[in-house]
């Protein structure tokens, strides 16, 4: 069977198309997406930023009603409130660890020490109040606790001029210039409607000082351009590397500045590197779904790399690109299409295959949230990148919202532009159908982990993957929590080498050799027949190595490659120079 014929079995889109708009249909549960309902929900979603007020109210009702029926919990909270009021209850250690808002010496002086202490006590009380209430569903408890934390963060004394001693000291030190500069920063951002300031946005330009590793676009279809990078060594490993980044980001996070480009590092180590660059979809692409992304993003590019090199491929997937790669690898591994040996290895970087515990991202995913999110996308045909960026900022609001407000608007200090910030501001969109399908089938229903995600009418099962796997989680990941990534051990029969890198979802992956304050934990894969090791046990047992995990990965790739290196393969017919056209789409 030709790989072009492979499709995924996803939500039926055929029934009852509304005359008024092509996105209206009856889903597999017989629920009609009536245009009037969509208009109403879309209007509400625009006001709430895509958050379902119904889901939020149900979560708080669940919590409040169970709390009302829990006199024991109420007595515990009353006792805690009395102790906190009398200052007899110490601040919980977990509230002090990692708390950097009040770490400056100025916070130790009265009355600012009293402000910070009272805030931490209040935080501690509401943390106890919103967790551990018997009978509340786990999802609702997480929503209530997260919402309470966000509301409390608004009231933090570090956010306000007169209650923040660092800000007051800076104003005194600069004779008020920091206040004027902060006011100027706020007006500038207000005029730019939240976009990055011009000096930051122009500091890094794709093809000029980021995404500059030499290469050619050697293949293009309706969704991706395939870049082949120019070899940097006289001999190369026989097996090429194909990188599938997430479709919700521009690929060049893996090819930033020359000093921290993963692509450049790999070619300098003697690897032949290919990379898929996704096209930024527009409204006309509203009906592109998971099947299109799987076929054109993975199957087509694997076929082209195979045609150009003729050797098994080291396949690499980052974030959701890794999830998509795992699905494709399961199809190849099943052998039902005759391509069982197509992949030499599979590397998954901060990529989940089991979405039962997606971390705080799961707070935004339930049936009600998806209904409102669908309605918000329905009119435009896509989810805008700024909306996605807003959700990710909310997950890490303390660092990405409140600390920025204090630094830039209260103290008048702009961030020094860097390549990762510039990449983060270069947002992408997601088609209506694709976004709905992957949220429903992966996050909400967890079809891949539970054997229900079908390709060409048959289940794509991770245990069918035959190639050895190298899986990376990052310790402070708000998007793909490392313990969720670790669940690959429960699904894969192939050997899995798991690495836990320091840093977050992006910075933990972009971790070039020489990067300061970086380390990783690793352990050789479990031999056949060995017992499962919990993530906590693994973390306690794994060996800690200071520095970047990239050399460890390169050594692993080398071990799984042919011993004899060969002359670099010929470059494919060039359609244009890297970084190509698709990455330029705004």
C-alpha positions in Angstrom: 0.0 0.0 0.0 1.3 3.5 -0.8 1.9 5.6 2.2 -0.1 8.4 0.5 -3.2 6.2 1.0 -2.7 6.0 4.8 -5.3 7.9 6.7 -6.4 8.2 10.3 -9.8 7.2 11.6 -11.0 10.3 13.4 -14.3 12.1 13.9 -16.8 11.7 11.1 -17.2 14.9 9.2 -19.7 13.9 6.6 -23.1 14.3 8.1 -25.5 17.2 8.1 -23.3 20.0 6.8 -25.1 23.3 7.6 -25.7 25.4 4.5 -24.5 28.5 6.3 -21.0 27.2 7.3 -19.0 24.1 6.3 -17.7 23.4 9.8 -21.1 22.4 11.2 -21.7 18.6 11.4 -23.2 15.9 13.6 -20.6 14.1 15.6 -20.4 10.4 16.4 -22.5 11.0 19.5 -25.3 12.5 17.4 -24.7 16.0 18.8 -25.5 18.7 16.3 -23.2 21.7 16.1 -26.0 24.1 15.3 -24.8 27.5 13.9 -26.9 29.4 16.4 -25.3 27.5 19.3 -21.8 28.1 17.8 -22.5 31.8 17.5 -23.6 32.1 21.1 -20.8 30.0 22.5 -18.3 31.8 20.3 -19.4 35.2 21.6 -19.0 34.0 25.2 -15.6 32.4 24.4 -14.3 35.7 23.1 -15.2 37.4 26.4 -13.7 34.6 28.5 -10.6 33.9 26.4 -11.9 30.5 25.5 -12.5 29.4 29.1 -15.9 27.7 29.6 -17.8 29.5 32.3 -20.0 26.4 32.6 -17.0 24.2 33.3 -15.6 26.7 35.8 -18.9 27.0 37.7 -19.4 23.2 37.8 -15.9 22.8 39.3 -16.6 25.4 42.0 -20.0 23.9 42.7 -18.4 20.5 43.1 -15.8 21.8 45.5 -18.1 24.1 47.5 -20.9 21.6 48.0 -18.5 18.8 49.1 -16.7 21.3 51.4 -20.1 22.2 52.9 -20.7 18.5 53.6 -17.3 18.0 55.2 -17.5 19.4 58.8 -14.1 17.7 59.6 -12.4 19.6 56.8 -14.0 22.8 57.9 -12.7 22.3 61.4 -9.2 21.7 60.1 -9.4 24.9 58.1 -10.7 26.8 61.0 -7.9 25.5 63.2 -5.3 26.5 60.5 -6.8 30.0 60.1 -6.5 30.5 63.9 -2.9 29.3 63.9 -2.1 31.5 60.9 -3.8 34.5 62.5 -1.8 34.0 65.7 1.3 33.3 63.6 1.8 29.9 65.2 1.7 28.0 62.0 5.0 28.0 60.0 4.9 28.5 56.3 4.8 25.1 54.6 8.3 24.2 53.2 6.8 23.8 49.7 5.6 27.4 49.7 9.1 28.6 50.4 11.0 26.4 48.0 11.2 28.0 44.6 9.6 31.2 45.9 11.8 34.0 44.5 9.3 36.9 44.6 10.4 37.8 48.1 14.0 36.7 48.0 15.6 40.2 47.7 17.2 41.6 50.9 14.7 44.5 50.8 11.9 42.1 51.7 13.4 41.4 55.1 12.6 44.9 56.4 9.4 45.9 58.1 6.6 46.4 56.9 7.5 44.5 53.7 8.4 41.3 55.6 4.9 41.4 57.1 3.3 41.9 53.7 5.1 38.9 52.2 4.5 36.7 55.3 0.8 37.5 55.3 0.6 36.7 51.6 2.3 33.3 51.9 0.1 32.5 54.9 -3.0 33.3 52.8 -1.6 31.2 49.9 -1.1 28.3 52.3 -4.6 28.5 53.7 -6.3 28.5 50.3 -4.1 25.7 49.1 -5.3 23.6 52.0 -8.9 24.8 51.4 -9.0 23.8 47.7 -7.2 20.4 48.0 -8.1 17.3 49.9 -11.8 17.8 50.0 -13.4 14.3 50.1 -15.6 13.6 47.1 -14.5 16.3 44.7 -13.4 15.0 41.3 -9.7 15.3 40.7 -10.2 17.5 37.6 -12.5 19.9 39.5 -10.1 20.0 42.4 -7.2 20.9 40.1 -9.3 23.6 38.4 -10.4 25.2 41.7 -6.9 25.1 43.2 -5.3 26.6 40.0 -7.9 29.3 39.8 -7.4 30.2 43.5 -3.7 30.4 42.9 -4.1 32.7 39.9 -6.4 35.0 41.8 -4.1 35.1 44.8 -1.1 35.9 42.5 -3.0 39.1 41.4 -2.9 40.3 45.0 0.8 39.5 45.6 2.5 42.5 47.3 5.3 42.1 44.7 2.9 43.4 42.0 2.3 46.8 43.4 4.4 49.9 43.6 3.9 50.9 47.3 4.1 47.3 48.6 7.3 46.2 46.7 10.5 47.5 48.4 12.6 46.5 45.3 10.5 48.8 43.2 10.6 51.7 45.7 14.4 51.3 46.1 14.8 51.4 42.3 12.7 54.5 42.1 14.7 56.2 44.8 18.0 55.1 43.3 17.1 56.4 39.8 15.4 59.5 41.1 12.1 58.4 39.5 13.5 57.5 36.1 12.6 53.9 36.5 8.9 54.9 37.0 9.0 57.0 33.8 10.7 54.2 31.9 8.1 51.6 33.2 5.3 53.9 32.2 6.9 54.2 28.7 7.2 50.4 28.5 3.5 50.0 29.4 2.4 52.6 26.8 4.6 50.9 24.1 3.1 47.5 24.8 -0.4 48.9 24.9 0.1 50.4 21.5 1.5 47.1 20.2 -1.5 45.2 21.6 0.7 42.8 23.5 3.2 42.1 20.7 6.9 42.1 21.4 8.5 45.6 21.2 10.0 46.5 17.9 13.6 46.4 19.1 13.1 42.9 20.5 11.2 41.6 17.5 13.8 43.0 15.1 16.8 41.7 17.0 16.5 38.2 15.6 15.4 37.5 12.0 14.9 34.1 10.5 17.6 33.4 7.9 19.8 36.3 9.2 20.9 35.3 12.7 18.5 32.4 13.6 17.8 29.4 11.4 21.0 29.9 9.5 22.5 26.4 9.4 23.2 25.9 5.6 20.8 23.6 3.8 18.3 23.3 1.0 14.5 22.7 0.8 14.5 19.4 -1.2 10.7 18.6 -1.0 7.5 20.5 -0.5 3.9 19.4 -0.1 0.8 21.3 1.1 1.8 21.1 4.8 5.6 20.8 5.1 8.9 21.7 3.5 11.7 19.1 3.9 15.0 20.7 4.6 18.3 18.8 4.0 21.2 20.3 5.8 24.6 20.6 4.2 27.2 18.1 5.7 29.9 19.6 7.8 32.2 16.6 7.9 34.0 14.6 5.3 32.4 11.3 6.5 29.0 10.9 8.0 27.0 8.2 9.8 25.2 6.0 7.3 21.8 6.5 8.8 20.2 10.0 8.3 18.3 11.9 11.0 14.8 13.1 10.3 13.4 15.7 12.8 9.6 16.2 13.1 8.9 19.3 15.3 5.5 20.2 16.7 3.1 21.8 14.3 2.2 24.4 17.0 5.7 26.0 16.7 8.1 27.3 14.1 10.8 24.6 13.6 13.7 26.9 14.2 13.6 26.4 17.9 15.9 23.5 17.0 18.0 25.8 14.8 18.3 29.0 16.8 21.6 30.9 16.9 24.7 29.0 15.7 25.9 28.4 19.2 22.7 26.7 20.5 21.4 25.1 17.3 20.6 21.4 17.7 20.7 21.0 14.0 24.1 22.5 13.6 25.4 20.4 16.5 24.2 17.2 14.9 25.7 17.9 11.5 29.0 18.9 13.1 29.0 15.5 14.8 28.8 13.8 11.4 25.0 13.2 11.0 23.0 13.8 7.9 20.1 15.9 9.1 16.6 16.4 7.5 13.9 18.5 9.1 10.2 19.1 8.4 9.1 22.8 8.5 5.3 23.1 8.9 3.3 25.6 6.9 1.4 28.2 9.0 -2.3 27.4 8.2 -4.9 29.9 7.2 -8.7 30.0 7.3 -9.0 27.9 4.1 -7.2 25.1 5.8 -9.9 24.7 8.5 -10.6 21.1 7.5 -7.1 19.8 7.7 -7.0 17.1 10.3 -4.8 14.6 12.1 -4.8 12.3 9.0 -3.4 15.1 6.8 -0.6 16.0 9.3 0.3 12.3 9.7 0.4 11.6 6.0 2.1 14.8 4.8 4.2 15.6 7.8 5.6 12.1 8.6 4.8 9.5 6.0 5.7 11.8 3.0 8.9 13.0 4.6 10.1 9.5 5.6 9.5 8.4 2.0 11.5 11.3 0.7 14.4 10.8 3.1 14.4 7.1 2.2 14.4 8.0 -1.5 17.4 10.4 -1.1 19.5 8.2 1.2 18.3 4.6 0.9 19.1 3.9 4.6 17.0 3.3 7.7 16.3 6.6 9.5 16.9 7.9 13.0 13.5 9.6 13.5 13.2 12.5 16.1 10.1 14.1 17.3 9.7 17.1 19.5 6.6 17.9 21.6 3.4 17.0 19.6 5.7 16.2 16.7 7.0 13.4 18.9 3.4 12.2 19.5 2.8 12.2 15.8 6.1 10.4 15.2 5.1 7.7 17.8 1.9 7.1 15.9 3.7 6.7 12.6 6.4 4.5 14.2 3.7 2.3 15.5 2.3 1.9 12.0 5.7 1.1 10.6 6.5 -1.3 13.5 3.3 -3.2 12.9 4.6 -4.3 9.5 1.2 -4.2 7.9 2.5 -1.7 5.3 5.7 -3.5 4.7 7.9 -0.8 6.3 8.9 -2.4 9.6 12.6 -1.6 9.1 12.2 1.9 7.9 13.1 3.5 11.2 16.5 2.7 12.8 15.6 4.5 16.0 13.0 6.8 17.5 13.9 9.8 19.7 11.0 11.5 21.5 11.8 14.9 23.0 9.4 16.2 25.6 6.6 14.2 23.9 3.7 12.5 25.5 2.2 9.2 24.3 -0.1 8.8 27.4 -2.2 11.9 28.1 -3.9 10.7 31.2 -1.8 13.1 33.3 -1.0 16.1 31.1 -0.4 18.4 34.0 -1.9 21.8 34.3 -2.6 21.9 30.6 -5.4 19.4 31.3 -7.2 22.1 33.3 -8.3 23.6 30.0 -9.5 20.3 28.5 -12.9 18.8 29.2 -16.0 18.4 27.1 -17.3 21.8 28.0 -14.0 23.6 27.4 -13.7 21.9 24.0 -17.2 23.0 23.0 -16.3 26.6 23.8 -12.9 26.3 22.2 -14.5 24.8 19.0 -17.0 27.6 18.9 -14.2 30.2 19.2 -12.3 28.6 16.3 -15.4 28.0 14.2 -15.7 31.6 12.8 -12.0 32.0 11.7 -11.2 28.4 10.9 -8.2 28.2 13.1 -6.9 28.8 16.6 -4.7 31.9 16.6 -1.2 31.7 17.9 -1.7 34.5 20.4 -4.5 32.5 22.1 -2.2 29.5 22.5 0.6 31.7 23.8 -1.8 33.2 26.3 -2.7 29.8 27.7 0.9 28.7 28.1 1.7 32.0 29.8 -1.2 31.4 32.2 0.3 28.0 33.1 3.5 29.7 34.3 2.0 33.1 35.1 4.3 33.8 38.1 7.3 34.0 35.8 5.8 34.9 32.5 3.2 37.5 33.6 3.6 38.9 37.1 7.4 39.0 37.3 7.4 40.6 33.9 4.9 43.3 35.0 7.1 44.0 38.0 10.4 44.1 36.1 9.2 46.0 33.0 6.4 48.3 34.2 7.3 48.9 37.9 11.1 48.9 37.6 11.4 50.0 34.0 13.8 47.2 33.0 13.2 45.6 29.5 14.3 42.1 28.9 17.5 41.8 27.0 16.3 40.2 23.7 17.4 36.6 23.1 16.8 34.1 20.3 14.4 32.0 22.4 12.2 35.0 23.2 12.1 36.0 19.6 11.1 32.5 18.5 8.4 32.4 21.2 6.9 35.6 19.8 6.8 34.1 16.3 3.4 32.4 16.8 1.6 29.9 14.6 -2.0 28.8 14.0 -3.8 25.5 14.1 -6.6 24.4 11.8 -10.0 24.1 13.3 -10.4 20.3 12.6 -6.8 19.4 13.6 -7.0 21.2 16.9 -10.4 19.7 17.8 -9.2 16.2 16.8 -6.0 16.1 18.7 -7.5 17.6 21.8 -10.4 15.2 21.8 -8.6 12.0 20.7 -5.3 12.5 22.5 -5.9 14.7 25.5 -9.5 14.1 26.4 -10.1 10.5 25.3 -6.4 9.3 25.5 -7.1 7.1 22.5 -3.4 6.5 21.6 -2.5 5.1 25.1 -5.7 3.0 25.2 -5.4 1.5 21.8 -8.3 3.3 20.1 -6.3 5.7 17.8 -6.7 4.1 14.3 -4.6 4.5 11.2 -6.1 3.1 8.0 -8.8 1.4 10.1 -6.5 -0.4 12.5 -5.2 0.7 15.9 -1.8 2.3 16.1 -0.3 0.8 19.2 2.9 2.0 20.7 3.9 -1.5 21.7 4.3 -2.2 18.0 7.3 0.1 17.7 10.3 -2.1 17.1 13.1 0.5 16.9 15.0 1.4 20.1 13.8 4.6 21.7 15.5 7.5 23.3 13.0 9.6 25.4 13.7 12.9 27.0 11.6 14.6 29.7 12.4 18.0 31.2 12.1 18.6 35.0 10.1 21.9 34.9 7.8 21.1 32.0 4.4 22.8 32.1 3.4 21.4 28.7 4.6 17.7 28.8 5.2 16.9 32.5 8.1 14.5 32.7 6.2 11.9 34.7 3.7 11.8 31.9 6.4 11.4 29.3 7.9 8.6 31.5 4.7 6.5 31.0 6.2 5.4 27.6 7.7 2.6 29.8 4.2 1.2 30.3 3.4 1.2 26.6 6.6 0.4 24.7 8.1 -3.1 24.2 11.1 -1.7 22.5 14.2 -0.8 24.6 13.7 2.7 26.1 16.6 4.9 27.3 15.0 7.7 29.4 16.7 11.0 30.1 15.5 13.7 32.5 17.0 17.0 31.6 16.9 20.1 33.8 15.0 23.1 32.6 11.5 23.6 31.1 9.7 22.4 27.9 11.8 24.6 25.6 15.0 25.6 27.5 15.4 22.0 28.7 15.6 20.8 25.0 17.6 23.7 23.7 20.5 22.8 26.0 23.7 23.1 24.0 27.1 21.9 25.5 28.5 24.7 27.6 25.1 26.0 28.7 25.5 27.1 32.4 23.6 25.4 35.2 22.4 22.4 33.1 22.4 18.7 34.1 20.5 15.5 33.3 19.7 12.2 34.8 20.0 9.0 32.9 19.9 5.2 33.2 20.4 2.5 30.6 17.2 0.9 29.4 15.7 -2.0 31.4 16.7 -5.4 30.2 13.8 -7.7 29.1 12.0 -9.3 32.0 13.0 -6.6 34.5 10.4 -5.1 36.8 8.8 -1.7 36.2 10.4 1.2 38.0 8.2 4.1 39.1 9.2 7.6 38.1 10.1 8.4 41.7 12.3 5.2 42.0 13.9 6.0 38.7 14.6 9.6 39.7 16.3 8.4 43.0 18.4 5.8 41.2 19.4 7.5 37.9 22.9 8.9 37.5 23.3 12.7 37.5 25.6 14.2 34.8 26.5 17.9 34.8 26.1 19.6 31.5 24.1 19.1 28.3 22.3 15.9 27.4 23.1 16.4 23.7 26.5 14.5 23.8 24.8 11.6 25.6 22.2 11.5 22.9 24.8 11.7 20.1 26.7 8.8 21.7 23.4 6.8 21.8 22.7 7.6 18.1 26.3 6.6 17.2 25.9 3.2 19.0 22.7 2.5 17.0 24.3 3.5 13.7 26.6 1.4 11.4 30.1 1.4 12.6 31.6 2.5 9.3 31.0 6.1 8.3 30.5 6.9 4.6 30.7 9.8 2.2 27.8 12.3 2.7 24.8 11.5 0.4 24.1 13.8 -2.4 21.9 16.9 -1.7 18.4 16.5 -3.2 17.2 18.8 -5.9 16.9 22.2 -4.3 13.6 24.1 -4.4 15.1 27.0 -2.4 17.7 27.6 0.3 17.0 26.9 3.9 15.2 28.1 6.0 12.6 27.9 3.2 9.3 29.7 2.5 6.9 28.0 5.0 8.7 29.2 8.1 8.2 32.8 6.9 4.4 32.6 7.0 2.9 35.0 9.5 
